[in-house]
Amino acid sequence: MSASPPPDLAIVGGGLAGSLIALALRRRRPELSLRLIDGGDTLGGNHLWSFFDADVAREHRWLLEKLVVHAWPGYDIRFPAVTRTIRQPYYSVTSERLDEIVRATLAPHEIVTGARVLSVTPTTVALADGEKIEAGGVIDARGAGDVSTLQVGWQKFVGRELEIEGGHGLDRPIVMDATVAQHDGYRFVYSLPLSPTRVFVEDTYYSDGPTLNAAALSRRIEVYAQAMGWTIAAAGANDLREERGALPVVWNGDFEAYWRSSGAKVAKAGVRAGLFHPTTGYSLPDAVRLAIRIADASDLSGAALHDLTHDHAASAWADRRFYRMLDAMLFKAAGPDQRYKVLERFYTLRSGLIARFYAARSTPADKLRVLAGKPPVPIRRAIRALRGVK
Ligand SMILES: Cc1cc2nc3c(=O)[nH]c(=O)nc-3n(C[C@H](O)[C@H](O)[C@H](O)COP(=O)(O)OP(=O)(O)OC[C@H]3O[C@@H](n4cnc5c(N)ncnc54)[C@H](O)[C@@H]3O)c2cc1C
């Protein structure tokens, strides 16, 4: 590796954002030499990334064409007082497919896995084994920066892929089933039918803290399966996907402090750049947009990439204050056991508004509509919660 000439661009972190940048650049700028560096043995880790149809613009779909493994024409939501099918397509990408496609697209020497990165500058990457890679530009896409610079609640979950004897009977995802017993904040179960007998079931909580009792959540998934009338097949269970995570749900925070927390002058992408939906934690739509923006940029020097990624992320952050206000309502005004009512009310609104909400493209009229009427939280607490939200 040390014998090869310095690449035009080094992308540090071959997760979702870093890999999409590599794929976009290879398509739009095939003459550029790349280095995609990750600490794991495979690219993308162990994930199932989903997104809604309206999240990704038609003209950007080419970047996801080979990556989408599952597609459904709509999804369901279930609350104590509202059950609804929303006819908006929903898609999933797997990390296995991402790894396969990136490896088929980049030359072998352009992918460096199993390499822990210690530090980066706008034009250098220092590896734990002492090697230093120089590049025309460096993008840091190593996942979250210092979340303690933000004020956050948490979306935490355990997900398990289950094989169901005789089939589960679902033909579309249940994106939120909040008819389950509420614990530790707002709880819902998310189910993705991957085949007639395979379903991915995630037990999810909007909680005040990130601590996760994985064994308890895993058991609750089994209780949920039983309540759905599903019999989990024992054979092969150990080989199936299991994911867990705790994503920050930001209700206030200083973007510049977050940005500086992982190096002031270095270009960033993905969650490290603060590019995620404040309420859902989804980052795939932002990752697609930024990857294509980088691939269309004329100057990919370290300094220019810093300015491009900083300004792009700062502008997205400023545009999303509305979602942080809603998060503040959810976490600061609603009592933990009443949080589901905020979402239940939201899901009575028009499907177009819901789609724009998930895409973080709510119009002024959407915002008024979301806030109109009697809020499902105490009004005084709501006003107090919204004070000072940036
Ligand atoms: C379990 C889970 C499920 C999620 N589901 C969705 C979803 O359905 N839809 C959605 O839009 N979002 C989802 N998200 C949120 C978000 O999109 C993901 O976290 C996404 O992977 C973030 O992309 P990223 O590229 O910023 O970070 P990552 O994908 O986490 O990539 C960071 C990469 O950097 C590497 N790395 C870190 N440190 C080092 C180091 N020092 N040296 C070398 N390499 C390093 C890691 O190995 C990793 O591969 C999910 C998050 C989790 C945790």
The ligand as a Gaussian input file, in Angstrom:
#p B3LYP/6-31G(d) Opt

LIG

0 1
 C      -28.613000      -0.238000      14.027000
 C      -28.862000       1.037000      13.213000
 C      -29.869000       1.065000      12.249000
 C      -30.079000       2.228000      11.492000
 N      -31.057000       2.235000      10.544000
 C      -31.179000       3.303000       9.726000
 C      -32.111000       3.300000       8.649000
 O      -32.896000       2.353000       8.497000
 N      -32.139000       4.365000       7.798000
 C      -31.290000       5.411000       7.954000
 O      -31.298000       6.334000       7.124000
 N      -30.479000       5.475000       9.009000
 C      -30.377000       4.450000       9.881000
 N      -29.493000       4.497000      10.919000
 C      -28.814000       5.759000      11.204000
 C      -27.616000       6.058000      10.300000
 O      -28.035000       6.141000       8.969000
 C      -26.539000       5.001000      10.372000
 O      -25.971000       5.077000      11.651000
 C      -25.460000       5.166000       9.294000
 O      -24.716000       3.980000       9.238000
 C      -24.574000       6.357000       9.523000
 O      -23.690000       6.465000       8.428000
 P      -22.212000       7.008000       8.590000
 O      -21.541000       6.717000       7.316000
 O      -22.221000       8.387000       9.126000
 O      -21.590000       6.095000       9.757000
 P      -21.317000       4.540000       9.716000
 O      -22.166000       3.870000       8.709000
 O      -21.399000       4.091000      11.139000
 O      -19.828000       4.433000       9.205000
 C      -18.716000       4.802000       9.965000
 C      -17.593000       3.873000       9.567000
 O      -16.392000       4.379000      10.116000
 C      -15.623000       3.292000      10.562000
 N      -14.730000       3.795000      11.613000
 C      -15.075000       4.391000      12.775000
 N      -13.992000       4.735000      13.464000
 C      -12.924000       4.349000      12.722000
 C      -11.513000       4.436000      12.898000
 N      -10.976000       5.030000      13.964000
 N      -10.721000       3.940000      11.939000
 C      -11.241000       3.356000      10.822000
 N      -12.568000       3.268000      10.598000
 C      -13.388000       3.750000      11.536000
 C      -16.621000       2.271000      11.080000
 O      -16.069000       0.956000      11.033000
 C      -17.771000       2.470000      10.110000
 O      -17.755000       1.528000       9.038000
 C      -29.280000       3.364000      11.711000
 C      -28.308000       3.334000      12.707000
 C      -28.092000       2.185000      13.455000
 C      -27.032000       2.200000      14.533000

